[in-house]
Amino acid sequence: MAIGTPYLLGTTSGDLVTSASVTASQATTAGDLIVVCTDSFSPGPYGIPLTCTDTKSNTYTEVAFAVTNQPTASIWYAQNTTALTVSDTITVTWSGSGQLNVTVLGCSGIAQGGSFDQVATGFTTATALSASTGQLALSSELAVASWVSRQAQGAPTVSSDWNSIAAFQGAANTHYDNIAWLIVDSAAPLTATATTPSSAAGWGVSLVTFRGQLHPTATLSCGGSLTGYPVQAIEASAMLGCGGSIVQSGAEGPGLVPYPPPALPVFPAGYGPQQADFGQWVQASFGYITGLAVFRGQQTISQSIGATTFTVVEFDTVLEDNFGGWTGAAASPVPWAWVAPFTGWFRVTFRVSCAAGSHWLDAAVAVSGQAPGLETTGVLAPSAQPGGAGGSVIVPMIGGTDYVQVLLWASTSVTTQVAIPGLQSYVEIVPVQTDLVS
């Protein structure tokens, strides 16, 4: 694990303003990750974060966004950045005037390419406030959690395994922020939990993880050790039925680059295959079949589907999300959608299972809210046992703009089935051809 200790670059707060700037309290190192946690408490129309910039022209990407009943919270990041000096500033602008809070963190040792894992957002009036990821891709990740309050209630008590780095009260004493981090040492799902001073006004929480660099180390027979160059960020992984996983890591650099199918064997007249040929065919075929998945999700909480209308299926459990494109329950641009990280053609394979009942089902996918791109129409579900509908379709999407959703239509109101393992609703997205150079 090569992740450094996160450090605070600064906090700021403004009252009834449309932008807030943080002046870096220390110089950063070129290549460090910069994380910007924001919230806007607006007495009128909610302020929506529009841009995040700095005076070194680094590019910031928003990876967590939640509009609540005040405040509005977001997390931005810039990676492989141009180094900041103590005179540089980071500025966030909003769409409306409000009480604005901004906290900026820095950290070294984060993998190249903007590879964050899961994103979770939430808002509640409960005293115990938490957010959770799905299964993480690596056991070497930096997790950043941001808790924000709707009123000035004081700092929440963060669970002891997390490191609180910035807890402060906003301008005009209207709301409170608390930012904490954790170095992850397990690929198991992660939860960030805090106990709030009061449940009356409500709190929101956002959680993001960033993958760390991996430096392979070999122990030498003559004594000592040898540390290699950082391993490229993981591009895709496939779970195996026998347990464990196979990882496809691209040497091309950041971004998933699909590769062509293995070549068909050719035998010149008079020549037969060698033993090495058989091994190559097996390895190449297995690598092609098991690699390239960029998103997998399933449903573990039952969902009500109304009669005679297409309803977006809510995949509440993320199994794999290498580019963090899944929006979840309340995120931009729309809930329960996967945003394409790059332009290309993607194959969406899905199935939606329903509880026992007599009904007809149509399953479909839609790109960016357009008409369904595929319908498996007229599937009659058996009346005495669970049934479902699904299919596989290839759709074109523009990176960072288009999103895909799975839809279900039923002749009568139904409830999705989640109790029987193996029959739960699922979706898998695999790139077929992209605009990236292979």
N, C-alpha and C positions, 0 to 999 in steps of 0.2 A: 504494500500500500504506500503510495507516494503523495497523498494529499497533505498539503500544509495546514497550519492552524489558521482558521478564518480570522480576519482582523477587521475592526470597525473603521471605515473611512469617514463617517460623520452622519449626523442627523440634522434635520431642520424642520421647522413648522411655520406655516403662515396662516393668517386669519383673513378670510374673505378675499382670497387672491386666486388667480388662475394658473400660477406656476410657482414652483418651489425649487431652490437650488442648494446643493450641498457642495462646499469647498473641501476638497480632499485634505484630510488631516495628516496624511503621510504619503510619500511617493509609492507607487506600485511598481511591479516588475513586469516588463513586456511578457505577454503570455498568460498573465494572471486572469482568473475569472473575476468579474465584477457583478454583484447581485444588488438590485435596487428594489426595495420593498416600499410600497406606497399605499396611502389611503386618503380618501376625501370624505369629510363629513360636511354635507351641504344642507343648509336649512331650507333651501328651495329645491329646484330640480337637481337631481343627482349629478355630480361632476364625474365625467368619464375620462380616464387617463388616455391621452391622445398620442403623445410622443415622449421619448426619453432620449436625451442626447448628452454629449459632453464636449468639452473644448478641444479634445484630441480627435474628434470625428469618428470615434468608435461606434459600431452598429449595435443597437440594443434590440432584443426580441422579447415580446411579452409572452410568458408561458403560463401564467395563472391569472385569472380575472374573474371577479365575482361582484355582481350588482346585488346588494342587499337592501333592506329597509334602513339604509344609512348604517355604516359607511360603505363606500365603494373601494375595493382593495385590489391590488395587482402586484405581480412580481415580474421584473424585467431582468435580463442578463446580457452581458457582453463577454465574449470569450476570445482568447488569443489576442488580447487588446494591446494597442499602443500604450506604453507606460504613461501614467499620470504623474504630475508633480504636485507639490503642495499648493500651487496656485491654480490648478485646474478645477473646474466645477462640473457637476452632473445635474442636469435640469429636467424636471418632469412638468409637462403642461397638461391641463385639464380642459374639458369642454365648458365647465361652469365655474362660478366663483364659490369657494367654500373654505373650510378650515382644512389645510392640507398638511400631511406628514410624509416625510421621505427619510428612509434609512438606507445607507449604502455600505455593503460589505465587500471585502476582497479576499481572494484565496488562491494559492498556487497549487500546482499538481493536478489540475482538472484535465481530462482527456480532450484531445483536439476534436473540433467539429461540432460543438454545441450539443453533445449527447446528454440530454437529461432523460430521466426515466419516467416516473409517474407524476401526475399532477392531481392534487385533490383540493377542493375548496368547500367551505361549508359556512352556515350561519345558524345560530341557535340562541335561545334564551336559557339553556340549561347551565347549571353551575359547572359541570365538567364538560370541557370543550376539546374535541379531538378531530383529527383528520387522518386518513389512512391511505396508503398506496396499495396496489396489487403486488404480485410477486415481482421483486426487483431483478434486473438483468445481471447485476454484478454484486459482489460482496465488498467492493471498494467504491463507495459513493459518498458525496457530501450532501446532506439533507439540510434544507433551510425552511424553517416554519415561521409564519408571521401571524400573530394574533392582534386583532384590532377591535376596539370597543365602540359602541354607539354613544357613550357618555363617559365622562371622567370618573372612572370607578376605581382607579388604582391598578397596579400591575397584577396580572394573573400569576399564580404559582405554577411554574413549569416543572414537569416531572424531572426527577433528579438525574436521569441519564442524558438530558439535553443541557446545552450550555447557553444560558441567556446572555446576549451580547449588547442589546440595546432596549431598554425599557424607559419610556418617557411619556409625559403628558403633552398633548398638543396645544396649539394656540387657543386662547380664550377658554382654556380648561374644559374643552368640549369632548375630548376623546383620548384614548390611551393606546399606545402601541407597545408590543413586546416581541422582539426578534430573537430567535434562538437557532443554534446549529448542532449537528450531530454527525460524526464520522461513522458511516455504516460499516459493520464488519460481518454482515450476513445478508444473503439474498432473499431472506424471508420478508413477507410484507411488513411495512414500517408504519407505526402510529405515533403521532405527536399529540400529547395530552397536556392540558393545563386546567387548573381549577381557578375559576373567576371569583373576584370578591363579591359580586352580586349578579344574579341571573335576571334582574328586572329589565335592564335596558338591552341586553343582547350583545353577542360577540360574533366575530367572524374569524376564520382561520384558513390560511393557505399553506400548502406543503409542496415543495419541489425537491427532487434529488438530481445531482449532477455526477456523472461518472468520473472516477479518478483514473489517472495514468497507472498502468501496470508495467513494472520493470522486472522482467524475468531474471532470476539469479541462479547461477549454477555453482555448486560446490566442486572444487577441483581436487582430483586425487592427490596432487602434490601439495595440497594445503591451500587455504584461502578460498576466495570466491570470485566470481566474475559476474558483473551486472550488465545486462544487455540494454539496448535501446528500448524506449517505451513501446509497448504493444499498441497497435492501432485500435481505435475505439471499436467496440463490437458493432457489427452491422446487422446481423440477424442470428437467430438461434432457433433450433427445432427441438422439441421435447421428444424423447424416445419412449416407446411403450415399455422397454425393459428398465427404465429409470435413467436419470441423468439427461444430458442434452448434447447436441452437436452444435458448434458455433462456426458460422461462416464469417471470417474476418477478411475484409478487402485490403489489398496492398495499394489500392489506388488512392487512398486517403479518405477524407470525410465523405459520407454519403453512401447509400446502398447502390451498387452497380450490378445489375443483373448480367449474368453471363450466358452464352449460348448453350443449347443442349449438347451433351457429349457427342462426338463424331461417331458415325456408324463404322463398325469394323470393316476393313478392306483387306483381302488376302490376295496378293499377287499369285499368279499361277505357279504352282510348285512349292509354295511356302505356306507353312501352317503357323498358328499362333504359338507364342512362347508363354511360359508360365507368368512372366511379368505382364503380358498383355491382359490375362484374365484379372489380375489384381487391379490394373489400371481401370478396366471396364467397371469393376465393382465399385471402386472408390469414386470414380467420376459420376457414375449413375446415382449412388447414394447421396453424394454431395449436392447434385442437382435437385434430387427429389426432396431432400429434407431442408434445404436452405431457403433463404429469401423472405420468409414471413416477416412483415413489418408490424402487423397488429393481430392479436387474438383476444377475444373476449367471450364471456358467457354470462348467463343470467342465473343468479342465486336467490333473488327476491321476486316473488310472483307479481305479475302485472295484469291489470284489467284492460282488456281490449274491447272497445265499444263495437256495436253491430254496424255493419254496412259502411264502414269508413276506414281508410288506411290510417293506421296508428304507428308512430315511430317506436321501435322496440328498444327498451332500456337495458342495455348490457351493463350491469352494475359491477361486474368483476372483471378486471383487466388481467389477463394472463401474460401478455407480452405487448409492449408498446415502445419499440426501439427509438422512435422519433418524437414521442410524447404528443401524438396527434389527437388522442381521444379527449373529447371535451367534457364528458361526464354529465352530471345532472344540471349544472348551472354555470356554463362557460361560454365564451365567445368562439365562433359566431352564433352557433345554436347548440342546444343540449343534445346529448346522445348522438354524436356525430364524430367521424374521423376525418381530420383535415390532412390532405396530401402534403407531404414535406417537399416534394419535387414534382415536376411536370412529367406525365407519362400515362401509360395504360396500366390499370390495376385489375387483378382478378379478385372478386369478392365472393366468397363461398359462405353460405349461411343456412341455418335451419331454425325455425321457431316451433317449439313444442307447446301444446295446450293440454289442459286437464281434460279428463273424460267428459264427453258431451256430444250431442248430435249437431254438427255444424259443418259448413263448407269453409275452406280456408284459401286465401290467396296470399302468397309471400312475394316480396318484391324488394328492389333497392332503388334509391333515388339519389341523384347527384345534385348538390346545391339547391335542394328544394324543388327541383323540376319533377315532371311526371315520372312515374316509376319506370326504370330502365328494363326491368325483367319481371314478369309475373308467372309464377307457377300456379295457374288458375284452376279452380274447380277441384281442389283436393278434398275428398270426403273423409272426415275424421271419424273413426269408429265411436259408437255411442258409449261403449262400456269400458274403454281404456284410453290412455293418452294418445294423441295423434299430433301431427304437425305437417309443415310444408317448408320447403327450402329449395335451394338451387345454387348455381354458380354462374357469374356473369362478369365479363370484362368491360370496364368503363374507362373513358378518358377523363383525366383531371389535371387542372393547372395547379402547380405547387404553391402552397400558401394561400390559395383562394378557394378552390373547390373542396367540398366535403361530401362524404357518402353516408347514407343512413339506411338501415334495414326497416322495412315496413311490413305490417300484417293487416289483412282484411278478413273479417269473419262474418258469416251470414247471421249469426246471433252473438250476443255478448259472451266472451270467453275469458278465462284466466290462464296465463301461461303456467306451465308445469315446471317446478324446480325441485321436487322431492326425490325424483328417481335419477341417480347418477348415470351419466351416459345419455340421458334423454333431455338434458337441459338445452335451452336455446343457446346457440353459439354463432360466432362470426370469425372468419379469418380473411385477412387482406394480404395479397402477395403482388409485388410489382412484376409486370410482364415485359414492358419496354419503357425506358425513361429517356429523358433528354440529357442524361449524364454521359460522359465519355467513358466507354468501357476499355 
